[in-house]
Amino acid sequence: MGTQRDPRVWLVPGVLLALAIALPFVAPTYYVQFISKALIMGILAMSLNLVVGYGGLVSLCHAAFFGIAGYVLALASPKYDPASLWWTLPLAVAASAAAAAVIGSLALRTRGIYFIMVTLAFGEMLFFLFHDSKFAGGSDGAFIYNKPSMMLGNITLLDLEKPLTYYFVVLAVLVAVIALLTMIVRSPFGHALAAARDNERRARALGFPVFRVRLTAFVISGAIAGIAGYFAAAQFGFVAPQMLGWHLSATVLVMVLIGGQRSVAGPLAGALVLIGLEEVLKATTEHWKLAEGLIVIVIVLMLPNGVRDLLKMILPASDAQSGVESSTIIARSIATKHSSSLPDASGLLRSARNDDVVGGRHG
């Protein structure tokens, strides 16, 4: 039996989208560029959340996928002409996805702290690969002299050199990513990913291909991180090895924690909060990192589920919790699909809360 959604569920996203569309027409260029940066980091944080929040896997190499796409754009860009969006964007995303496939196929054979350390190691390997390679500019990085454009014959469809065009392209990409991730987490694939997160052993017993599901999610996540890296490089016209460093991966993880791990758009809110906080603190104190750390600790302690805790205060309990608890959705999905041949899925998910699998390696 379906439940009718409260209209207020769509009110906040609708208002925020309207404000985002109106922003470049009323705000100075600096603020438009600032919001563009925040939106890009939001895309990166949402990509990580697919693995962390919905997959239950803490990755510290997502900045590597972000940086790889940026370097692809830099290396593919002519010095005196803009690169073509038609082929450089797919190439950058494909490179990030390929890196995610290789790293994921190895890292996902580990669990817990081992997975974290393996992803950290791969991220650092890629960092030093670009840091020590002359073809990529070494520690000095590489410049992108002209922002990409999209041409159709002699007609310019998109020119990212124009701040207004760039902003709306990034905004459109953001909306598309939110829509894509929403479809993924609500699909049978997303339910399987969440079931493996809640209890891997029982998910395997029910016949779910846990490794394949997690690897697919990892590759999708890496590809979306590559999209963010491409547009970040286009905005700043420069790439450096720091784009691949673990420090950025950890910062994005903080964005996910602030925004909410099991909310598709929550990490976007986390990115806006953290980047906005940095901007304010930089202008007020030279010890802004210390102040930022203390404020983040307070936020995490007061809102352990991120912005989802705020949603509970705004929306009716049933609607607010529907995005928090995936167990009911997963149980219904499994029970519907396998009711004739599999044990009660709701029992699986109830047991998952009391029987988390904590392991090292598996064969």
C-alpha positions in Angstrom: 0.0 0.0 0.0 1.6 3.3 -1.1 1.9 6.4 1.0 1.1 9.9 -0.2 4.0 12.2 0.0 3.6 15.5 1.8 3.8 18.4 -0.7 6.4 20.1 1.6 8.9 17.4 0.5 9.2 19.2 -2.8 9.0 22.8 -1.4 12.5 23.2 -0.1 14.2 21.7 -3.3 12.0 23.8 -5.5 12.8 27.0 -3.7 16.5 26.2 -3.6 16.5 25.5 -7.4 14.7 28.8 -8.1 17.2 30.7 -6.0 20.1 29.0 -7.7 18.7 30.0 -11.1 18.1 33.6 -10.0 21.5 33.9 -8.3 23.8 34.9 -11.3 21.3 37.7 -12.2 21.4 39.4 -8.8 24.8 38.5 -7.3 28.3 39.8 -8.0 30.5 37.6 -10.2 32.6 36.6 -7.2 29.6 35.0 -5.4 28.6 33.2 -8.6 32.1 31.7 -8.9 32.0 30.8 -5.2 28.7 29.0 -5.5 30.0 27.3 -8.7 32.9 25.9 -6.7 30.5 24.8 -3.9 28.3 23.0 -6.4 31.2 21.1 -7.9 32.4 20.0 -4.5 28.8 19.0 -3.8 28.9 16.7 -6.9 32.1 15.2 -5.6 30.6 14.7 -2.1 27.5 13.1 -3.5 29.6 10.7 -5.6 31.5 9.6 -2.4 28.2 9.2 -0.5 27.1 6.5 -2.9 30.0 4.4 -1.6 30.1 5.6 2.0 26.4 6.2 2.8 24.7 3.6 0.7 27.5 1.1 0.4 29.0 1.4 3.9 32.5 1.6 2.5 34.8 4.5 3.6 37.0 5.4 0.6 40.0 7.7 0.9 40.9 7.7 -2.8 38.0 9.6 -4.3 40.1 12.7 -4.8 42.2 10.7 -7.2 39.3 10.2 -9.5 38.5 13.9 -9.2 42.1 14.8 -10.1 42.5 12.3 -12.9 39.7 13.9 -14.8 41.2 17.4 -14.3 44.5 16.2 -15.6 42.9 14.6 -18.7 41.4 18.0 -19.5 44.7 19.7 -19.0 46.7 17.3 -21.1 44.0 17.2 -23.9 43.7 21.0 -24.1 45.5 22.9 -26.9 47.5 25.9 -25.8 45.8 28.4 -28.1 42.4 26.9 -28.7 39.6 25.7 -26.3 39.2 21.9 -25.9 36.1 20.3 -27.2 33.5 19.3 -24.7 32.2 16.7 -27.1 35.2 14.4 -26.5 37.2 15.7 -23.5 34.4 15.3 -21.0 33.6 11.7 -22.0 37.4 10.9 -22.0 37.9 12.4 -18.6 35.0 10.6 -17.1 36.1 7.3 -18.8 39.6 7.7 -17.3 38.2 8.2 -13.8 35.8 5.3 -14.2 38.6 3.0 -15.4 40.8 4.0 -12.5 37.9 3.3 -10.1 37.4 -0.1 -11.7 41.0 -1.1 -11.3 41.3 0.2 -7.7 37.8 -1.1 -6.7 38.5 -4.6 -8.1 41.4 -4.9 -5.7 40.3 -2.8 -2.7 36.9 -4.4 -2.5 38.5 -7.7 -1.6 39.2 -6.2 1.8 37.0 -5.0 4.6 36.9 -2.4 7.4 40.1 -0.6 8.2 41.9 -2.7 5.5 39.6 -1.2 2.8 40.3 2.3 4.1 44.1 1.8 4.1 44.1 0.2 0.6 42.1 3.1 -0.9 44.4 5.6 0.9 47.5 3.8 -0.5 46.1 3.8 -4.1 45.2 7.5 -3.8 48.7 8.3 -2.6 50.3 6.3 -5.4 48.4 8.3 -8.0 49.2 11.5 -6.2 53.0 10.8 -6.4 52.6 9.5 -10.0 51.4 13.0 -11.1 53.7 14.8 -8.6 56.8 13.2 -10.0 56.0 13.0 -13.7 57.2 15.7 -16.0 54.6 15.0 -18.6 52.0 16.3 -16.1 53.9 19.3 -15.0 55.3 17.6 -11.9 54.8 19.4 -8.6 54.0 22.6 -10.4 50.9 21.2 -12.1 49.6 22.2 -15.5 47.6 25.1 -16.9 44.4 25.1 -19.0 44.7 28.3 -21.0 41.2 28.1 -22.6 38.1 26.7 -21.0 36.3 24.0 -23.1 33.6 24.8 -25.5 31.0 22.8 -27.5 30.8 23.5 -31.2 28.4 22.3 -33.9 30.1 23.2 -37.1 30.8 26.9 -36.9 28.1 27.4 -34.2 29.2 27.7 -30.6 26.6 25.8 -28.4 28.4 26.3 -25.1 31.4 28.4 -24.2 32.6 27.7 -20.6 34.7 30.8 -20.9 31.5 32.8 -20.1 30.9 32.8 -16.4 27.1 32.7 -16.8 27.3 29.7 -19.2 29.7 27.9 -17.0 27.4 28.4 -13.9 24.3 27.1 -15.6 26.1 24.1 -17.1 27.4 23.1 -13.7 23.9 23.6 -12.2 22.4 21.4 -14.9 25.0 18.7 -14.3 24.3 18.9 -10.6 20.5 18.4 -11.1 21.3 15.5 -13.5 23.6 13.9 -10.9 21.0 14.2 -8.2 18.3 12.6 -10.5 20.7 9.8 -11.5 21.7 9.0 -7.9 18.1 9.1 -6.8 17.1 6.5 -9.4 20.1 4.4 -8.5 19.4 4.2 -4.7 15.7 3.6 -5.3 16.3 0.8 -7.8 16.7 -2.9 -7.1 20.5 -2.3 -7.5 20.4 0.3 -4.8 18.4 -1.9 -2.5 21.0 -4.7 -3.0 23.8 -2.3 -2.2 22.1 -1.2 1.0 21.3 -4.8 1.9 25.0 -5.7 1.6 25.8 -2.7 3.7 23.4 -3.7 6.5 24.5 -7.4 6.5 26.9 -8.7 3.9 26.7 -12.4 5.0 22.9 -12.6 4.8 22.9 -10.7 1.5 25.2 -13.3 0.1 23.0 -16.1 1.5 20.1 -14.6 -0.4 22.0 -14.8 -3.6 23.0 -11.1 -4.1 26.3 -10.7 -6.1 27.8 -8.4 -3.4 31.2 -7.9 -4.9 29.8 -7.1 -8.4 27.2 -4.7 -6.9 29.8 -2.9 -4.8 32.3 -2.7 -7.7 29.6 -1.2 -10.0 28.7 1.4 -7.3 32.4 2.2 -6.9 32.9 2.7 -10.6 29.7 4.9 -10.9 31.0 6.9 -8.0 34.4 7.3 -9.6 32.8 8.5 -12.8 30.7 11.1 -11.1 33.8 12.3 -9.2 35.5 12.6 -12.6 32.7 14.9 -13.8 33.3 17.1 -10.8 37.0 17.1 -11.4 36.6 18.1 -15.1 34.5 21.1 -14.3 36.7 22.1 -11.4 39.8 22.1 -13.7 37.8 24.1 -16.2 36.8 26.7 -13.6 40.3 27.3 -12.2 42.3 26.8 -15.4 44.9 24.9 -13.4 45.5 21.4 -12.1 48.0 20.3 -9.4 48.8 17.0 -7.7 47.0 18.2 -4.6 43.7 17.5 -6.5 44.5 13.8 -6.0 45.7 14.0 -2.4 44.1 12.2 0.6 43.5 15.6 2.3 40.9 16.5 -0.3 39.3 13.0 0.1 39.1 13.5 3.9 37.6 17.0 3.4 34.9 15.5 1.1 34.2 12.8 3.7 33.5 15.5 6.2 31.1 17.1 3.8 29.3 13.8 3.6 29.1 13.5 7.4 27.8 17.1 7.8 25.2 16.6 5.0 24.0 13.1 5.9 25.2 9.8 4.8 22.0 8.3 3.6 20.6 11.3 1.8 21.2 11.8 -1.9 21.4 15.6 -1.7 22.6 15.8 1.9 26.3 15.9 0.9 25.6 18.9 -1.3 24.3 20.7 1.8 27.4 19.6 3.6 29.6 21.0 0.9 27.8 24.4 1.0 28.1 24.5 4.8 31.8 23.6 4.9 32.9 25.8 2.0 30.8 28.7 3.3 32.2 28.2 6.8 35.8 28.3 5.5 35.1 31.5 3.6 33.7 33.2 6.7 36.4 32.0 9.0 39.3 33.0 6.6 38.1 36.5 6.7 37.8 36.6 10.5 40.8 34.8 12.0 44.2 33.5 11.0 43.5 30.3 13.0 40.5 29.5 10.9 41.4 25.8 10.6 41.2 25.4 14.3 37.9 27.2 14.5 36.6 25.2 11.6 37.5 21.9 13.2 35.7 22.8 16.5 32.6 23.9 14.6 32.5 20.7 12.6 32.8 18.7 15.8 29.8 20.6 17.3 27.7 20.1 14.1 28.4 16.3 14.0 27.6 15.9 17.7 24.4 17.9 17.5 23.3 16.4 14.1 24.7 12.9 14.0 22.6 12.2 10.9 23.5 15.5 9.2 20.7 17.5 7.6 18.4 14.6 7.9 18.0 15.5 11.6 16.8 19.0 10.5 14.4 17.4 8.0 12.8 15.4 10.9 12.0 18.7 12.5 10.4 20.2 9.4 8.6 17.2 7.8 6.1 14.8 9.3 7.8 11.9 11.0 6.7 9.3 8.5 8.0 11.3 5.5 11.3 12.4 7.2 12.1 8.9 8.3 11.3 7.4 4.9 14.7 8.6 3.6 16.5 7.6 6.7 15.5 4.0 7.1 16.1 2.0 4.0 15.4 -1.4 5.7 11.7 -1.3 5.1 12.2 -0.5 1.4 14.8 -3.2 1.0 12.7 -5.8 2.8 9.7 -5.0 0.6 11.9 -5.2 -2.6 13.4 -8.5 -1.7 10.2 -10.0 -0.4 8.3 -9.0 -3.5 11.0 -10.4 -5.9 11.8 -13.6 -4.0 8.8 -14.3 -1.9 8.3 -17.8 -3.3 11.9 -19.0 -3.0 13.7 -17.0 -0.3 13.3 -16.6 3.5 11.6 -13.6 5.0 13.7 -10.5 4.0 12.5 -8.4 6.8 14.1 -10.9 9.2 17.3 -10.5 7.4 17.3 -6.7 7.8 16.2 -6.9 11.5 19.1 -9.3 12.2 21.5 -7.0 10.3 21.3 -4.4 13.0 22.5 -6.9 15.6 24.9 -8.9 13.5 27.2 -6.6 11.6 30.0 -8.3 9.8 33.4 -7.0 10.8 36.1 -8.8 8.9 39.5 -8.6 7.3 39.9 -10.3 3.9 37.8 -12.8 2.1 38.6 -15.1 -0.7 
